[in-house]
Amino acid sequence: MTTVLIVEDEPTPREFLEKILMELEYEVVVAENLVGALKEIESESVDVVVLDVNLPDGSGLGLLEQLNLERPSMPVIVLTGYGDIDMAVEAMHLGAADFMAKPVDTQRLQKSLTRSAAQVALHRELDHLRSQQFAKFDWVPSQAESMRPVVELIERAAPTNANVLLIGETGSGKELVAKAVYDLSPRSGKAFMPLNCATLPDHLVESELFGHEPNAFTGAAPKRKKGIIESVDGGTLFLDEISTLKPEVQTKLLRTLEERTIRRVGGTKDIKVDIRLIAASNQNLEEMLAEGTFRPDLYYRLNVIEIQLPPLRERSVDIPAFAGAFVRRISAENGKNIQSIHPRALEALQAFQWPGNIRQLRNAIEHAVLFCDGDEIKIGHLPAILHSYANTPAQILQPLTD
């Protein structure tokens, strides 16, 4: 839970803010002056600061400047009773996440706190990844309600040998889920082979999957070739875009699943295999059944456990964690040390609809990393399509009360 420090010397607005934040389910601590604020911040329990400018022992802008130097990842929302535009500009230059005049507009405060909490989550994820020294990015724990059934199904499916069917839009993370099922399964020490069926030429699909005998068809190698299924014996095979398989290959795959054997192209001998199959499709397989383009018996054999992945636009709460993981990995790969994402850039990432899902998000972060020469990704580093999804500086500095 995000902890917010309210620094306000006047009892009425302080108690009002405390009541509002607690209703929004934030942990709240309070301080009446700069000395008390520093004491709370040094306790390492504070994530976000809501800071009044005029305090009994000095200006809140001095504390803002200090925090910007010593704790640049801590969002600070500045409050003032004067609504002075020059003070607002100075606060933003000193690193304030937002600036608002009193009396505070509660809806605007809620939006600002939501952005700040997302920034805190991003830094927590980056710190976690650094502390674990992950060699690569595989899986980000989800905070989205829509992912809860997905996680439960992964945990239920993993210990079994049941076939799994993953349904979701392109780029929604189906291979990540397949890998998570594999990592938690008894086969985790064996082979894991991902294969996108759509990338195989039609005339080679059968040979690639099942292998072939010498000179079995025109253009075949003069030596026996072991197929992918045979190579993965004992492990897990992940077939993405399985809807693209030709009917004859569907028939042969069904036979393999039912009899646990394969027969190479041009061969006469059945070879026993022991694989677990995880299949995925971004097409509606039930519609394909009705159209007669996908075998019903293969569909039911594949669909022992079905996991439907929500698109990224339905789980924007996870974007800070994904972005943090991608920033850490991609910046390391490119010899950079990017530490953070500016709140406006993070806001744009969460507001965009991501038709290409997680894959598109990764590409956007890679673009930003390559164009970022400092230690923080800003809105200008992101692809141009995202720029209009963040508040403009003028909007940030306008008076916030009607």
C-alpha positions, -999 to 999 in steps of 0.1 A, spaced: 0 0 0 12 35 -9 21 57 21 14 95 18 29 121 40 8 152 45 29 183 54 4 210 65 5 232 96 -32 243 96 -54 217 114 -86 221 92 -70 214 58 -47 188 73 -76 168 88 -96 172 55 -67 158 34 -61 130 59 -98 120 57 -99 121 19 -67 100 16 -78 74 41 -111 70 22 -90 64 -10 -72 36 10 -38 52 13 -17 48 44 -14 84 58 12 100 81 12 137 89 37 165 99 30 201 109 64 215 99 96 208 80 114 192 109 85 167 114 84 160 77 121 152 75 117 129 105 89 109 87 108 108 54 140 95 71 119 66 86 119 52 51 81 46 53 70 75 30 62 70 -7 45 102 -17 45 137 -1 17 162 -2 35 194 7 22 229 17 45 257 7 41 280 37 52 263 69 61 277 103 98 268 100 104 276 64 93 272 28 81 238 15 100 246 -18 132 242 1 122 207 12 111 200 -24 145 210 -37 162 188 -11 140 158 -19 146 163 -57 184 159 -50 184 132 -24 152 112 -33 144 120 -69 120 90 -72 97 103 -44 67 122 -60 59 155 -43 25 172 -48 28 209 -39 -1 229 -23 -4 266 -19 -31 290 -8 -21 317 -32 -24 300 -66 6 320 -78 17 309 -113 53 319 -108 55 297 -77 39 269 -97 65 271 -124 93 272 -98 78 241 -81 77 222 -113 113 232 -121 123 219 -87 108 185 -95 73 186 -82 50 159 -96 21 183 -95 10 217 -82 -24 227 -70 -41 256 -53 -61 255 -21 -89 247 -15 -79 214 -31 -100 199 -59 -104 163 -45 -108 148 -80 -76 164 -93 -58 153 -61 -70 117 -66 -58 117 -102 -24 131 -91 -20 106 -63 -29 77 -87 -1 89 -111 23 92 -82 14 57 -68 20 43 -103 55 60 -103 62 45 -69 52 10 -81 75 15 -111 105 23 -88 97 -6 -65 97 -30 -95 130 -16 -107 145 -20 -73 132 -55 -70 146 -65 -104 180 -50 -95 181 -67 -61 173 -101 -77 198 -94 -105 175 -111 -130 194 -121 -162 162 -116 -183 126 -106 -180 101 -135 -178 71 -127 -157 57 -97 -138 33 -104 -109 0 -88 -118 -20 -64 -97 -51 -65 -121 -83 -82 -110 -87 -95 -145 -54 -115 -141 -64 -132 -109 -82 -161 -127 -53 -164 -150 -28 -168 -122 -51 -193 -104 -54 -214 -136 -16 -213 -141 -11 -226 -106 -37 -253 -111 -25 -264 -145 12 -264 -139 16 -295 -117 -4 -316 -141 4 -331 -176 -28 -317 -190 -28 -299 -224 -34 -262 -221 -50 -238 -246 -42 -201 -243 -65 -176 -259 -56 -139 -263 -48 -111 -286 -15 -109 -304 12 -97 -280 -9 -102 -249 18 -125 -233 7 -160 -242 43 -172 -244 50 -157 -210 21 -177 -196 32 -209 -213 67 -204 -198 52 -198 -164 32 -231 -167 64 -248 -177 85 -233 -150 61 -245 -123 57 -279 -137 75 -312 -130 89 -309 -166 108 -277 -158 142 -294 -159 134 -307 -194 132 -290 -228 109 -261 -235 103 -253 -272 82 -224 -284 72 -225 -320 50 -201 -340 32 -222 -365 25 -192 -388 62 -187 -394 67 -222 -410 62 -226 -447 32 -247 -455 52 -274 -473 76 -278 -444 53 -277 -414 48 -315 -413 85 -322 -417 95 -296 -391 71 -310 -365 74 -348 -372 108 -351 -390 114 -370 -422 132 -400 -436 160 -396 -462 147 -382 -495 111 -385 -482 99 -357 -506 112 -334 -532 138 -312 -517 142 -333 -485 177 -339 -471 193 -372 -479 197 -378 -442 171 -386 -416 158 -355 -398 145 -356 -363 114 -334 -359 107 -308 -332 82 -331 -313 108 -358 -311 135 -334 -300 113 -322 -271 106 -357 -258 101 -355 -221 96 -317 -222 70 -291 -232 61 -279 -266 44 -245 -271 26 -241 -304 16 -205 -310 -10 -196 -337 -21 -232 -339 -51 -221 -359 -28 -217 -390 -20 -255 -392 -33 -272 -423 -60 -299 -419 -37 -328 -426 -12 -315 -400 -40 -311 -375 -50 -348 -381 -14 -359 -375 -10 -338 -344 -43 -353 -330 -30 -388 -335 3 -378 -317 -17 -365 -287 -40 -395 -285 -14 -423 -291 17 -406 -278 36 -415 -310 48 -398 -341 56 -411 -376 82 -392 -396 73 -381 -431 81 -410 -454 85 -434 -425 66 -466 -416 76 -469 -379 58 -453 -350 81 -436 -324 70 -431 -289 71 -396 -275 62 -380 -242 55 -343 -245 32 -318 -228 15 -295 -253 6 -259 -247 -12 -243 -276 -22 -207 -283 -44 -188 -307 -53 -152 -314 -82 -165 -335 -116 -176 -323 -112 -214 -326 -149 -220 -319 -158 -199 -350 -133 -219 -370 -150 -251 -358 -183 -238 -372 -166 -229 -404 -150 -263 -407 -114 -250 -408 -103 -265 -374 -109 -301 -363 -133 -304 -334 -116 -335 -320 -82 -317 -319 -98 -286 -303 -113 -307 -275 -80 -326 -271 -61 -293 -268 -87 -275 -246 -83 -296 -214 -75 -263 -195 -83 -231 -212 -67 -198 -201 -80 -165 -216 -56 -136 -213 -71 -101 -210 -55 -75 -233 -31 -49 -218 -57 -21 -220 -78 -40 -194 -49 -43 -170 -33 -8 -172 -24 -11 -135 3 -35 -145 19 -11 -170 44 4 -144 57 -30 -135 61 -41 -171 77 -8 -180 101 -11 -151 111 -46 -161 116 -36 -197 136 -4 -188 159 -24 -166 166 -51 -192 168 -30 -223 189 -2 -207 213 -29 -194 215 -44 -228 224 -10 -243 250 -1 -216 227 26 -200 217 32 -164 182 46 -167 167 49 -132 131 62 -137 103 72 -160 89 107 -156 53 109 -143 40 124 -176 56 96 -196 42 70 -173 8 87 -175 10 84 -213 19 47 -211 -11 40 -189 -35 61 -209 -27 45 -243 -49 16 -255 -20 -7 -267 -36 -26 -296 -3 -45 -299 -4 -53 -261 27 -62 -242 48 -66 -273 40 -31 -284 47 -17 -249 81 -34 -250 89 -18 -284 79 16 -271 102 12 -241 130 1 -263 125 32 -285 126 54 -254 157 38 -240 176 43 -273 166 80 -274 173 87 -237 207 100 -229 200 107 -192 188 86 -163 151 93 -167 127 85 -196 106 116 -205 76 120 -227 97 131 -256 117 99 -256 85 78 -263 72 72 -298 53 102 -312 20 83 -311 21 85 -273 28 122 -268 -8 133 -268 -17 109 -240 0 129 -213 -10 163 -198 7 193 -213 27 216 -190 0 243 -195 -27 219 -183 -6 210 -152 -2 247 -143 -37 259 -148 -58 269 -117 -72 237 -103 -105 250 -88 -136 259 -107 
